[in-house]
Structures are given as C-alpha cells and as structure tokens.
C-alpha cells in the first residue's frame, strides 16, 4: 500500500513515527521558534565550533582528512561507515515496544485501565475482561494503522528528498593503490565533479556548494563566500538574515551562534553563494544537540488538534458529571452501594469515547492513502483536515499556475527590434553565474548556437559575480573579454534594472535615459507583457581592469541593452482546477512577484477574472486595517516581495479564513509557513518544500480539488463518530437516570452495559470507510464544538423516548416488574438499546432519508448488520446464561420492529427540523 510522509499527529492522541528526517527538522525548528527551550549546548560542542571557526582552512581540511576539492567517494564511504548517516537521534525509528506504549497512552485508555483495575479489585472478572478487550482493540488497531504508515513512509522518502551539491575527487581505486606505494604526498585529483546527493549521506570533510534557497545540511565552516546571507531565526530568534564570511570579523565572540564563518544545520541561504566544509553531522551538530532538548517540549496545537481535544474533553466532562450522579441515585434508591459503584463504573465506560483516537487515525490514514495514490505527499497528517477546511487558496503564478517549460521567445533591444547582442549578453550572464539558476537561465542556455559563436571558455574569463537576491531582483557577472577592460553584465526585473541605468543602447550608439525615452521603453515592455511574455532586462557597463572584487554598489551607471522575453504558458490543468475549487467554495487569489500585465493575461487565460489588482507598492503604504479590507476585495496581487505575500496570508487568516498557499519558490517560503496549509511541488526549492505541509509529485493541479474533497470526507467521517457517540451517550444516560429513579432494580447490569458498549465500538470501526453525501462536500468544513453539543442535546433524548417505551412494554406487557423478573427486563432493554445505538449510525450519517436517498458504504452496512445480529443472538443463544441474559418471548419480536421503525421515523422528522433551523455540517 502506498502511503504518505507524516510529520506529527495531534498532541494527546496520535503520534506517527519514523518520518523522513528532513521533515522532522522542520518540526524541531518550529519548536525552537515557539517554545522557550534553552539554546545552551554542551561545552565540548561549543569548543569544537570555536576551534573550527579559528582554524586555518588548510589546517582544518587536513584535520578532517579532506582536500579543498572535496573527498573521494571511497573516503566518504569509509567515514560514513564509522560515524553513521547524517541524521539526528530524534529522527530515528522507535522500537516496536515503545511505539505500542505510545499507541496505548491516551486519556481514554488510561481511564478505562483504571476502571478495569477497580473492577478486578471488586472481583468483577467479566467486567475486567470486557474493559480490557476494549482497550486492547483500540490500542492494537491504532498501532497497526501507524505501523503501516511508518513502512509506507520509508517507501516515499526517496520520492521527495533534499539534496546537497558536493564536490567529489574522482580517483579510480586501482590508480590510488599504485600511487600510494611510491609517494606519501596527497594524490592529486584526476577530476573534480559536482554531485547532487541526499543530505543524509554527507560526512565531515565533505566540501559543498551553496546558493540561494539551499538548506544548510550540516554544521559547516565557510571556505569562500559571495554576498552570503543566511536565515537562522530558528536558532537565534533574529528575524533578519545574517551575513556569513570566510573569515571571522568579531574575534571576541564567545557564542557559537555569533560566529561569522560557521553555518548551522537546519538554517537556509537567503541570498548569495558559498563553498563550505562540513565539520559535523547528525547528533554532533548544534541542531542535533538542540533536538534532544526540544523533543519533549510542548508544541502549539493546530486548529485541528485543538478541535479534537475540545470535543474529547466535552465528552469526558459529561462523563465526570453523569457517572457520580448515577452512583448517588442508585445507591440511595437501591441501598446496595457496591452494586451502585459497579453500575456507575459501567456508565463511565459507556460514556468514554475510547475509539476516538483510532477513528481519527483511521480516517486521516484513509485520506492519506487516497492522496498518496494521486502522488501527493502529506507531511503532516492533520493537514488533510485543513485541506477540507480551506476556503481561500493563495497561489503563486510562476511554476504553479504556469508550466515549468519556459522558453525564450524574443530577444530585442530597447526599441523592440530583434537584437543578437542582447542574447549574447544574457547568455554570458547565465553561463557564468553560480548562484540561484532558475528556469529563465536554463531557457537562455539552451541556445547552443550562441555558445558556439561566443566560445566563452576560450574568449572570456570570469572576474567576479554579484549574486541574485529578492530585494534587488537582479544579478550581475563581471567578465574580461580582453584584459584591457572588464564588462559588468546585469540581468533582472525591468524596473530594478531601469533604476540603475543612466543610458540606453540605440544601434551602435548610446543615449542618455531621459524621461521621454523611459516612457517609450516602458511602452515596449508593456506591449511584451500584454502578449503574455515575461520580460527580463539586460544592462552592462565597461570598467577598467583595476579591481577583482565587485559588490552591489558597482551596479550603477549602467547602459540598458535590451530585453529577453520568455513564454511561460499556463498549465493545462490550471483553469479546470481553479473552476473546480470555486465550485466547492474555495476562493482563489493569485500572489506573484511578476508584473501586473503578465499576471492579468495569465489569469484571463485560465479563466480567473481579475477583480482589481493590488501592487506591492500599494501594500507598503497600507496599514494592517486597510490591508485587511483590501485582501477581501482583490483577487490578484502583483509585484510582491516575500514579506508582502506573508502579510497578505496573515490578514486573510485574521479575517477568519482557513488559508492555503501554493508556491514553489524561495520567495514563497514565508507565506507557506504562515498559511494554515502550505502546498508545494517536488521540483520546488528546498526551503519551499521544507515549509510546505503537502507536496505534489505530479504537475496536474486537479489533485488540489481531490485533496479538498478528501479532506472534507475525512472530517465528516470523524464527525459522524463524534455525533453518534455524543448523542447516543446522552440518551443512554438520560434513560438510565429515569430507570434508576423508578425501578426497584437496575435497568441493566454492569456486564450488559460493558458488552453493549464493546459491540457498539466494534460497529464503528468501518466508519472511516463510509461514503459522504456529495452535497456535504460543497462547502468547507470546520470544527464547531458548540454545534456538537447542540446536536447531542437535540438528538440524545430521542432514544430515551423509546427506551422508556421499552421499559413500559417490559413492565406492563411482559410483567417484568419484580426483582425476580429483572433478567427478562434487562434482556429486553439490552436488545433495544444495542439496536437503536446501531441504527443511529445510519440515521445520523446523513441528513437524507437513510437506505433510500443515501446508503452507507458496504463495510458499514455489513458491520452494523453483524452487530445487530449478535445483539439478538446473545440473549437467545447458548451464551445467554453467561452474560446473565435470558431468551425473549416471541411477542417481543413483534413489538421490536415497531419500536425501531418509530425511532427511525421520529429521528428523521427531527433531522428535518434540525436542518431547517441549524443546517447540517
């Protein structure tokens, strides 16, 4: 069975184990942000980091047995065999016995265990056996479900992996053995190659290359860096990225987190590029030390966890009130306090929703299995329910709504005329950059004819590079064609390039960039945008060959050369997916860093009519109150920075929406984390995949609709069990209170209540596999604990009406009105009580007429039919004496269908009243 990666189940009840290690790291980082766990680490680790920061790079390489060009594969395997994989202790699988204990350890099982112990001490062995059986079923079913999840998670780990770019010295083993016989000096590398490998395979001594968007895979020492900025808020709480260098600036720093040349596992590169040496992996990292301290830290509950816990404690509080009340009434009216205690304990067991953890596990697991078959990886299991609750989906445009097969459509000068010079400049920029290489660069580099004409390896020398970042939205390379001058070639967003240009190329001449020319140039780009083309500007300047290091300050006084324009067509599934989401109550909003003209055209092509376009510059000037209103009236937002996207998502959530965000870029990561449910794709940047809750392995967006519907099915099936349990329990206790006050004997013995509850629980096992009415899937679904309480009070007493009718029938018709005839009375109510409890499954699962307009799934029909048959068999079969029941007279089975049909008709009539007044969730 294909299944899904899990991050964590809800706090008190569910714990999925052994998930992919890079997803666990995100959970631990969130714990560091949200809890007050100390950042202190063992002194030995701090000393080791300080020593690495102070060491000379060549000495540190020698100490780790490495080389500036990295390890060989043989060396890496040897080290890995000695120290193990790059995994922290928290990520390792639990032993089966500990997993079994955690499956057992929830408030309901602990309460039932206490009741079983009391039953044992009072020598009520039958009650002890029944209660223990209930606990065993709930625990083993949950353990079995989670074990399946763990095994399937291992199969999916290879489908979504975070990798690192590692330098490898490729020395054939036989050559190394021959050379080592004749020299003691290091063997020169035959070839150095860059290899993408899973981060768990890294070892100390590996040399890695980093660029914007990369996760730091281990603790590293920076060997070289270019404008490198790293986000390490999870470690320090500092929201702003920090600059990292190859050398230390603050030699007096004593806190390892303040070291300028040390990178920490779990942080990520915001901008720039670097080469770094891995100095520690796994538990030996700073992250690994913190992970052991954070494991037991309390994490904030999600809305799903909070909803489940609210409902659970609602039922537990109800039990804590009603069980003592039953005890007192029976003790005072019957005079047998021991029997009253046992009966009250049985009531407490009956009111305990011990199957809730298993039901929630099973329903979420079924949803995850369904999505995994659609090639969707669910990193957090409770994200499935958030999928169903989502009523606003914010989506990036590039790579999500559009295809990832971008190709270069035009290369023109500033006047819109075809220009080979623009293409040549763009090619050199993409060819020599080592930082964040995106699909636009790939499209440029596909022009092999330009490579043949320029012969960059022969005719050019790279001098320096100014990496891309999302504030400047441009990047530059500096090359030397002839050693008498350098050429700084800058490529980026049109407005950001124009901001640093003072002249423009016109044919063989250059002209000053006057306001009139600027207006004409913007007209050219606007026309390209209206054609649906994504425009990137190219500028350059020649500078004397007097410097070898360049920075952002050098990006000024440039000459605009022209534009390269790319066609980024929408995905074929985008339009149909967005229409399907709209039909199911999900409002779609587009949040993009691209310009408003291209965005509007793409939106029109996919059938999303722009309802006002809000620009990032407008958002900058808005207060939170103004933006709170604006996000409701607009559905397209353009020219956004990552902070803008995050702020929009936050304002939508503040308005009470359950917000999903679909994105794949580095600039989407803050919004992915801010949303209730973050959705990304397997080809996304590492940081985007880490921030997401759900990852799409295929490019079709139609799976979004399927995910929403499956989330709603999952939630509604959980809600069925809760509604059934709450209303049934309320009605049963009400009936018991009436009977206890007026009957001279107990209406049912404790063993009857326990067996009845056990059979009812077994009938609920099939609920996760039930169908859901299509009408209930049209709108988002959320937890409403007060609605559940209202439902319980509204429908609970209905069963009491027919319980009291049964009392009257047994008392007056069958003369079971003395203590000597109490077994007949108890047998009669046992059957009616169990059958009405089982029928309520079909009555409450749908607002429609059951069996006629809405039929339950076959497993539910089979299970309830089997339990009803067993309920009738127990008093009529050979086991009746063991359970202190007796055979019922034939006339009883004449009245029984009348009671059941009357109960169904009244419940159906009350359903209609309830739906008209309160609706049906």
QUIMONOR-V584429 format. One record per backbone hydrogen bond with DSSP energy under -0.5 kcal/mol. CO is the residue of the C=O (numbers start at 1). NH is the residue of the N-H. E is the energy in kcal/mol with one decimal. If there is no record, write none. Layout:
BEGIN
co: (CO | CO)
nh: (NH | NH)
e: (E | E)
END
This chain:
BEGIN
co: (8 | 10 | 20 | 20 | 21 | 22 | 23 | 24 | 25 | 26 | 27 | 28 | 29 | 30 | 31 | 42 | 42 | 43 | 44 | 45 | 46 | 47 | 48 | 49 | 50 | 51 | 56 | 57 | 58 | 59 | 60 | 61 | 62 | 67 | 71 | 72 | 73 | 74 | 75 | 76 | 77 | 78 | 79 | 80 | 85 | 87 | 88 | 89 | 95 | 95 | 96 | 97 | 98 | 99 | 100 | 101 | 104 | 106 | 107 | 108 | 109 | 110 | 111 | 112 | 113 | 114 | 115 | 116 | 117 | 118 | 119 | 120 | 123 | 124 | 125 | 126 | 127 | 128 | 129 | 130 | 131 | 132 | 133 | 134 | 135 | 136 | 137 | 138 | 139 | 140 | 141 | 142 | 143 | 144 | 145 | 146 | 147 | 148 | 149 | 150 | 151 | 152 | 153 | 154 | 156 | 156 | 161 | 162 | 164 | 164 | 165 | 166 | 167 | 167 | 168 | 168 | 169 | 170 | 172 | 173 | 174 | 175 | 176 | 177 | 178 | 179 | 179 | 191 | 191 | 193 | 195 | 195 | 197 | 198 | 199 | 200 | 203 | 206 | 206 | 207 | 208 | 209 | 210 | 211 | 213 | 214 | 215 | 216 | 219 | 219 | 220 | 221 | 224 | 226 | 227 | 228 | 229 | 229 | 230 | 230 | 231 | 232 | 232 | 233 | 237 | 242 | 244 | 249 | 250 | 254 | 255 | 256 | 259 | 260 | 261 | 263 | 264 | 267 | 268 | 269 | 271 | 272 | 273 | 274 | 275 | 275 | 276 | 276 | 277 | 278 | 280 | 281 | 282 | 285 | 286 | 287 | 288 | 289 | 290 | 290 | 291 | 294 | 302 | 303 | 304 | 305 | 306 | 307 | 308 | 309 | 310 | 311 | 312 | 313 | 314 | 315 | 316 | 317 | 318 | 319 | 321 | 322 | 323 | 324 | 325 | 326 | 327 | 328 | 329 | 330 | 330 | 331 | 335 | 336 | 337 | 338 | 339 | 340 | 341 | 342 | 343 | 344 | 345 | 346 | 347 | 348 | 349 | 351 | 352 | 353 | 355 | 356 | 357 | 358 | 359 | 360 | 361 | 362 | 363 | 364 | 365 | 366 | 367 | 368 | 369 | 370 | 371 | 371 | 372 | 375 | 375 | 376 | 377 | 377 | 380 | 381 | 382 | 383 | 384 | 385 | 386 | 388 | 391 | 392 | 392 | 393 | 394 | 395 | 397 | 397 | 397 | 401 | 407 | 407 | 410 | 411 | 412 | 413 | 417 | 419 | 420 | 421 | 422 | 423 | 424 | 425 | 426 | 427 | 428 | 429 | 435 | 436 | 438 | 439 | 440 | 441 | 442 | 444 | 446 | 447 | 447 | 448 | 449 | 450 | 451 | 455 | 455 | 456 | 461 | 464 | 465 | 466 | 468 | 469 | 473 | 474 | 475 | 476 | 477 | 477 | 478 | 478 | 479 | 479 | 480 | 482 | 486 | 486 | 487 | 487 | 488 | 488 | 489 | 490 | 491 | 492 | 493 | 494 | 495 | 497 | 498 | 500 | 502 | 503 | 504 | 506 | 509 | 511 | 512 | 514 | 515 | 516 | 517 | 518 | 519 | 520 | 521 | 522 | 523 | 524 | 525 | 526 | 527 | 528 | 528 | 529 | 532 | 533 | 534 | 535 | 536 | 537 | 538 | 538 | 539 | 540 | 541 | 543 | 544 | 544 | 551 | 552 | 554 | 558 | 558 | 558 | 559 | 560 | 561 | 562 | 563 | 564 | 565 | 565 | 566 | 566 | 567 | 569 | 571 | 571 | 573 | 574 | 575 | 576 | 577 | 578 | 579 | 580 | 581 | 581 | 582 | 585 | 587 | 589 | 589 | 590 | 592 | 594 | 595 | 596 | 597 | 598 | 599 | 600 | 601 | 602 | 603 | 604 | 607 | 608 | 610 | 612 | 612 | 612 | 614 | 615 | 615 | 616 | 617 | 618 | 618 | 619 | 623 | 624 | 625 | 626 | 627 | 629 | 629 | 630 | 635 | 636 | 637 | 638 | 641 | 642 | 643 | 644 | 645 | 646 | 647 | 648 | 649 | 650 | 651 | 652 | 653 | 657 | 658 | 658 | 659 | 659 | 660 | 661 | 661 | 662 | 664 | 665 | 666 | 668 | 669 | 670 | 671 | 677 | 678 | 678 | 679 | 680 | 681 | 685 | 686 | 687 | 688 | 693 | 693 | 694 | 695 | 695 | 696 | 700 | 701 | 701 | 702 | 703 | 704 | 705 | 706 | 707 | 708 | 709 | 710 | 711 | 712 | 713 | 714 | 715 | 716 | 717 | 718 | 719 | 720 | 721 | 722 | 723 | 724 | 725 | 726 | 727 | 728 | 729 | 730 | 731 | 732 | 733 | 734 | 735 | 736 | 737 | 738 | 739 | 749 | 749 | 750 | 751 | 752 | 753 | 754 | 755 | 756 | 757 | 758 | 759 | 760 | 761 | 762 | 763 | 764 | 766 | 767 | 773 | 774 | 775 | 784 | 784 | 785 | 786 | 787 | 788 | 789 | 790 | 791 | 792 | 793 | 795 | 795 | 796 | 796 | 797 | 798 | 799 | 800 | 801 | 802 | 803 | 804 | 805 | 806 | 807 | 808 | 808 | 809 | 809 | 810 | 815 | 818 | 819 | 821 | 822 | 823 | 824 | 825 | 826 | 827 | 828 | 829 | 830 | 831 | 832 | 833 | 834 | 835 | 836 | 838 | 838 | 839 | 839 | 840 | 841 | 848 | 849 | 849 | 849 | 854 | 857 | 858 | 859 | 860 | 861 | 862 | 863 | 864 | 865 | 866 | 867 | 868 | 869 | 870 | 871 | 872 | 873 | 877 | 879 | 880 | 881 | 889 | 889 | 890 | 891 | 891 | 892 | 893 | 894 | 895 | 896 | 897 | 898 | 899 | 900 | 901 | 902 | 903 | 904 | 905 | 906 | 907 | 908 | 909 | 910 | 911 | 912 | 913 | 914 | 914 | 915)
nh: (382 | 14 | 23 | 24 | 25 | 26 | 27 | 28 | 29 | 30 | 31 | 32 | 33 | 34 | 35 | 45 | 46 | 47 | 48 | 49 | 50 | 51 | 52 | 53 | 54 | 55 | 60 | 61 | 62 | 63 | 64 | 66 | 65 | 70 | 169 | 76 | 77 | 78 | 79 | 80 | 81 | 82 | 83 | 84 | 87 | 283 | 91 | 92 | 98 | 99 | 100 | 101 | 102 | 103 | 104 | 105 | 106 | 110 | 111 | 112 | 113 | 114 | 115 | 116 | 117 | 118 | 119 | 120 | 121 | 122 | 124 | 123 | 125 | 128 | 129 | 130 | 131 | 132 | 133 | 134 | 135 | 136 | 137 | 138 | 139 | 140 | 141 | 142 | 143 | 144 | 145 | 146 | 147 | 148 | 149 | 150 | 151 | 152 | 153 | 154 | 155 | 156 | 157 | 158 | 159 | 160 | 163 | 199 | 166 | 197 | 209 | 195 | 71 | 207 | 170 | 193 | 171 | 172 | 176 | 177 | 178 | 179 | 180 | 181 | 181 | 182 | 183 | 170 | 193 | 168 | 166 | 197 | 164 | 201 | 202 | 86 | 206 | 208 | 278 | 167 | 276 | 165 | 274 | 214 | 687 | 269 | 217 | 266 | 279 | 280 | 263 | 277 | 275 | 273 | 229 | 244 | 270 | 271 | 232 | 242 | 268 | 235 | 236 | 237 | 239 | 230 | 228 | 251 | 253 | 256 | 258 | 259 | 262 | 245 | 222 | 220 | 267 | 216 | 231 | 213 | 229 | 212 | 226 | 210 | 223 | 224 | 208 | 278 | 221 | 205 | 219 | 284 | 285 | 289 | 290 | 291 | 292 | 293 | 293 | 294 | 295 | 297 | 306 | 307 | 308 | 309 | 310 | 311 | 312 | 313 | 314 | 315 | 316 | 317 | 318 | 319 | 320 | 321 | 322 | 323 | 325 | 326 | 327 | 328 | 329 | 330 | 331 | 332 | 333 | 334 | 335 | 335 | 337 | 340 | 341 | 342 | 343 | 344 | 345 | 346 | 347 | 348 | 349 | 350 | 351 | 352 | 352 | 353 | 354 | 356 | 359 | 360 | 361 | 362 | 363 | 364 | 365 | 366 | 367 | 368 | 369 | 370 | 371 | 372 | 373 | 374 | 374 | 376 | 375 | 697 | 698 | 378 | 379 | 695 | 383 | 384 | 386 | 387 | 388 | 389 | 390 | 781 | 587 | 394 | 660 | 589 | 662 | 591 | 400 | 401 | 402 | 571 | 409 | 567 | 565 | 419 | 563 | 416 | 413 | 423 | 424 | 425 | 426 | 427 | 428 | 429 | 430 | 431 | 432 | 433 | 437 | 438 | 442 | 443 | 444 | 445 | 446 | 447 | 448 | 450 | 451 | 452 | 453 | 454 | 455 | 458 | 459 | 460 | 480 | 478 | 467 | 476 | 272 | 473 | 493 | 469 | 491 | 466 | 479 | 489 | 463 | 464 | 481 | 487 | 461 | 485 | 488 | 543 | 479 | 489 | 490 | 541 | 477 | 539 | 475 | 537 | 497 | 498 | 499 | 500 | 501 | 558 | 513 | 560 | 511 | 509 | 506 | 504 | 514 | 518 | 519 | 520 | 521 | 522 | 523 | 524 | 525 | 526 | 527 | 528 | 529 | 530 | 531 | 531 | 533 | 532 | 568 | 535 | 566 | 494 | 564 | 492 | 561 | 562 | 490 | 559 | 488 | 486 | 546 | 547 | 554 | 555 | 556 | 502 | 503 | 560 | 540 | 505 | 414 | 538 | 412 | 536 | 409 | 410 | 534 | 568 | 407 | 403 | 574 | 575 | 577 | 578 | 579 | 580 | 581 | 582 | 583 | 584 | 584 | 586 | 585 | 587 | 393 | 395 | 591 | 637 | 640 | 639 | 599 | 600 | 601 | 602 | 603 | 604 | 605 | 606 | 608 | 607 | 609 | 610 | 612 | 614 | 635 | 636 | 638 | 618 | 619 | 620 | 621 | 621 | 622 | 622 | 627 | 628 | 629 | 630 | 631 | 632 | 633 | 634 | 590 | 614 | 592 | 616 | 645 | 646 | 647 | 648 | 649 | 650 | 651 | 652 | 653 | 654 | 655 | 657 | 656 | 659 | 391 | 392 | 676 | 677 | 394 | 663 | 679 | 396 | 685 | 668 | 669 | 672 | 673 | 674 | 675 | 661 | 693 | 694 | 663 | 696 | 684 | 689 | 690 | 691 | 692 | 379 | 380 | 680 | 377 | 697 | 682 | 703 | 704 | 705 | 706 | 707 | 708 | 709 | 710 | 711 | 712 | 713 | 714 | 715 | 716 | 717 | 718 | 719 | 720 | 721 | 722 | 723 | 724 | 725 | 726 | 727 | 728 | 729 | 730 | 731 | 732 | 733 | 734 | 735 | 736 | 737 | 738 | 739 | 740 | 741 | 742 | 743 | 752 | 753 | 754 | 755 | 756 | 757 | 758 | 759 | 760 | 761 | 762 | 763 | 764 | 764 | 765 | 766 | 767 | 769 | 770 | 776 | 777 | 778 | 787 | 788 | 789 | 790 | 791 | 792 | 793 | 794 | 795 | 796 | 797 | 798 | 799 | 799 | 800 | 801 | 802 | 803 | 804 | 805 | 806 | 807 | 808 | 809 | 810 | 811 | 812 | 813 | 813 | 814 | 816 | 817 | 821 | 822 | 825 | 826 | 827 | 828 | 829 | 830 | 831 | 832 | 833 | 834 | 835 | 836 | 837 | 838 | 839 | 840 | 841 | 842 | 842 | 843 | 844 | 845 | 850 | 852 | 853 | 854 | 851 | 861 | 862 | 863 | 864 | 865 | 866 | 867 | 868 | 869 | 870 | 871 | 872 | 873 | 874 | 875 | 876 | 877 | 880 | 883 | 885 | 884 | 892 | 893 | 893 | 894 | 895 | 896 | 897 | 898 | 899 | 900 | 901 | 902 | 903 | 904 | 905 | 906 | 907 | 908 | 909 | 910 | 911 | 912 | 913 | 914 | 915 | 916 | 917 | 918 | 919 | 919)
e: (-0.6 | -1.6 | -1.2 | -1.5 | -1.7 | -0.8 | -1.4 | -2.3 | -2.6 | -2.4 | -1.8 | -2.1 | -1.9 | -2.2 | -2.0 | -0.8 | -1.8 | -2.8 | -2.0 | -2.3 | -2.5 | -2.5 | -2.1 | -2.2 | -1.9 | -1.5 | -2.6 | -2.5 | -2.1 | -2.4 | -1.8 | -3.3 | -1.2 | -2.8 | -2.1 | -2.3 | -2.3 | -2.0 | -2.2 | -2.7 | -2.2 | -1.1 | -2.6 | -2.4 | -2.1 | -0.7 | -2.0 | -1.7 | -0.5 | -2.3 | -2.7 | -1.8 | -2.2 | -2.0 | -1.6 | -2.2 | -1.6 | -2.3 | -2.0 | -2.5 | -2.4 | -2.0 | -2.0 | -2.4 | -2.4 | -2.2 | -2.3 | -2.3 | -2.6 | -1.6 | -3.0 | -1.7 | -1.1 | -1.9 | -2.5 | -2.4 | -2.7 | -2.3 | -2.1 | -2.1 | -2.3 | -2.6 | -2.6 | -2.2 | -2.5 | -2.8 | -2.4 | -1.6 | -2.7 | -2.6 | -2.3 | -2.5 | -2.2 | -2.0 | -1.8 | -2.4 | -2.1 | -2.3 | -2.2 | -1.5 | -1.2 | -1.4 | -1.2 | -0.6 | -1.5 | -1.0 | -0.5 | -2.0 | -0.7 | -2.2 | -2.5 | -3.0 | -0.7 | -0.5 | -0.8 | -2.3 | -1.4 | -0.6 | -2.1 | -2.1 | -1.6 | -2.5 | -2.3 | -0.6 | -1.0 | -1.7 | -1.0 | -2.9 | -0.5 | -2.5 | -3.2 | -0.6 | -2.5 | -2.0 | -1.4 | -3.0 | -2.1 | -0.5 | -3.1 | -3.1 | -2.7 | -0.7 | -2.1 | -2.2 | -1.3 | -2.7 | -0.7 | -2.3 | -2.8 | -1.5 | -2.8 | -3.2 | -2.5 | -1.8 | -0.6 | -2.4 | -2.7 | -1.4 | -0.7 | -2.9 | -1.6 | -0.9 | -2.2 | -2.6 | -0.6 | -3.1 | -0.5 | -1.0 | -1.3 | -0.5 | -2.2 | -1.6 | -0.8 | -1.8 | -2.7 | -2.4 | -1.8 | -3.2 | -2.9 | -2.7 | -2.6 | -0.7 | -2.8 | -3.0 | -2.8 | -1.9 | -2.9 | -0.5 | -2.8 | -2.7 | -1.5 | -1.7 | -1.7 | -1.9 | -2.1 | -2.7 | -1.4 | -0.8 | -0.7 | -2.1 | -1.7 | -2.4 | -2.8 | -2.2 | -2.4 | -2.5 | -2.3 | -2.1 | -2.6 | -2.6 | -1.7 | -1.9 | -2.4 | -2.7 | -1.7 | -2.0 | -2.5 | -1.4 | -2.4 | -2.4 | -1.1 | -2.5 | -2.2 | -2.5 | -2.3 | -2.5 | -2.5 | -2.4 | -2.2 | -2.4 | -0.6 | -1.3 | -0.9 | -2.1 | -2.4 | -2.2 | -2.4 | -2.5 | -2.4 | -2.0 | -2.2 | -2.4 | -2.3 | -2.5 | -1.8 | -0.6 | -1.0 | -0.6 | -2.5 | -2.1 | -3.0 | -2.8 | -2.5 | -2.9 | -2.7 | -2.4 | -2.6 | -2.7 | -2.1 | -2.5 | -2.6 | -2.3 | -2.3 | -2.5 | -1.7 | -0.6 | -0.8 | -1.6 | -1.6 | -2.8 | -0.5 | -0.6 | -0.7 | -2.7 | -1.7 | -1.7 | -1.4 | -2.1 | -1.5 | -1.7 | -1.4 | -1.1 | -2.7 | -0.6 | -2.9 | -2.7 | -2.7 | -2.8 | -1.2 | -1.5 | -1.8 | -3.0 | -0.5 | -2.5 | -2.9 | -2.6 | -3.3 | -2.0 | -2.9 | -1.1 | -2.3 | -2.6 | -2.6 | -2.3 | -2.3 | -2.1 | -2.4 | -2.8 | -2.0 | -1.1 | -1.0 | -0.7 | -1.8 | -2.2 | -1.9 | -2.7 | -0.9 | -1.7 | -1.8 | -1.1 | -1.1 | -2.3 | -1.7 | -2.8 | -2.7 | -1.2 | -2.7 | -2.1 | -2.5 | -2.9 | -0.6 | -2.2 | -1.0 | -2.6 | -2.3 | -0.6 | -2.5 | -3.1 | -0.5 | -2.9 | -3.5 | -1.4 | -0.5 | -3.2 | -1.3 | -1.9 | -0.5 | -2.7 | -2.4 | -0.7 | -0.6 | -1.4 | -2.0 | -2.8 | -2.2 | -2.3 | -2.2 | -2.9 | -1.6 | -1.5 | -1.1 | -2.5 | -2.7 | -2.9 | -2.8 | -1.9 | -3.5 | -2.7 | -1.6 | -2.8 | -2.0 | -1.8 | -2.8 | -2.3 | -1.4 | -1.6 | -2.1 | -2.3 | -2.1 | -1.9 | -2.6 | -2.4 | -0.9 | -0.5 | -2.0 | -2.2 | -0.7 | -0.6 | -2.9 | -0.5 | -2.6 | -1.9 | -2.7 | -1.6 | -3.2 | -2.7 | -2.7 | -3.3 | -1.4 | -0.5 | -1.7 | -1.9 | -2.0 | -2.5 | -1.7 | -0.5 | -2.0 | -3.1 | -0.6 | -2.6 | -2.2 | -2.5 | -2.3 | -2.1 | -3.2 | -0.6 | -1.4 | -3.5 | -1.2 | -0.6 | -2.4 | -2.5 | -2.1 | -2.2 | -2.3 | -2.2 | -2.1 | -0.9 | -0.7 | -2.5 | -1.5 | -0.6 | -2.9 | -2.7 | -0.5 | -2.8 | -1.8 | -2.6 | -1.9 | -2.3 | -2.0 | -2.5 | -2.5 | -2.2 | -2.2 | -1.7 | -2.9 | -1.0 | -0.8 | -0.6 | -0.7 | -0.5 | -0.9 | -1.1 | -1.9 | -0.6 | -2.0 | -2.1 | -0.8 | -0.6 | -0.5 | -1.3 | -2.5 | -2.3 | -1.2 | -2.2 | -2.5 | -0.9 | -1.1 | -1.3 | -2.6 | -2.4 | -2.5 | -1.5 | -2.0 | -2.2 | -2.3 | -2.4 | -2.2 | -2.1 | -2.2 | -2.2 | -2.2 | -2.1 | -1.2 | -1.8 | -1.8 | -0.7 | -2.1 | -1.6 | -1.6 | -1.7 | -3.3 | -0.6 | -3.4 | -2.9 | -2.2 | -1.3 | -1.3 | -2.5 | -2.1 | -1.8 | -1.6 | -2.1 | -2.7 | -2.3 | -2.2 | -3.0 | -1.9 | -2.2 | -2.4 | -1.6 | -1.2 | -2.7 | -1.0 | -2.6 | -2.9 | -0.5 | -2.0 | -0.6 | -2.0 | -0.6 | -1.6 | -2.6 | -2.4 | -2.6 | -2.5 | -2.4 | -2.0 | -2.5 | -2.6 | -2.2 | -2.7 | -2.3 | -1.9 | -2.5 | -1.7 | -1.5 | -1.9 | -2.9 | -2.9 | -2.9 | -2.7 | -2.6 | -2.4 | -2.5 | -2.2 | -2.4 | -2.5 | -2.5 | -2.1 | -2.3 | -2.5 | -2.6 | -1.9 | -2.7 | -3.1 | -1.6 | -1.2 | -3.0 | -0.5 | -2.0 | -2.3 | -2.5 | -2.7 | -2.2 | -2.4 | -2.6 | -2.2 | -2.4 | -2.1 | -1.9 | -0.9 | -0.9 | -1.3 | -0.6 | -1.8 | -1.8 | -2.2 | -1.1 | -1.5 | -1.0 | -0.8 | -1.6 | -2.1 | -2.3 | -2.4 | -2.5 | -2.1 | -2.1 | -2.6 | -2.0 | -0.6 | -1.0 | -0.8 | -0.9 | -0.8 | -1.5 | -1.0 | -2.1 | -2.8 | -1.6 | -2.0 | -2.5 | -2.5 | -2.4 | -3.0 | -2.6 | -3.0 | -0.6 | -1.7 | -1.6 | -2.9 | -1.6 | -1.1 | -1.1 | -1.6 | -3.2 | -2.4 | -2.2 | -2.3 | -2.4 | -1.9 | -1.9 | -3.3 | -2.2 | -2.6 | -2.6 | -2.0 | -2.1 | -2.6 | -1.8 | -1.1 | -0.6 | -0.9 | -1.8 | -2.6 | -0.9 | -0.6 | -1.0 | -2.2 | -1.4 | -1.9 | -2.3 | -2.9 | -2.4 | -2.5 | -2.2 | -2.2 | -2.3 | -2.3 | -2.2 | -2.3 | -2.5 | -1.7 | -2.2 | -2.4 | -0.7 | -1.1 | -2.5 | -1.4 | -1.7 | -3.1 | -1.3 | -1.2 | -0.7 | -0.9 | -1.4 | -1.6 | -2.3 | -0.6 | -0.7 | -2.3 | -2.4 | -2.9 | -2.4 | -2.3 | -2.3 | -2.7 | -2.5 | -2.3 | -2.5 | -2.3 | -2.5 | -2.1 | -1.8 | -1.6 | -2.7 | -2.9 | -2.1 | -1.7 | -3.5 | -0.8 | -1.3)
END
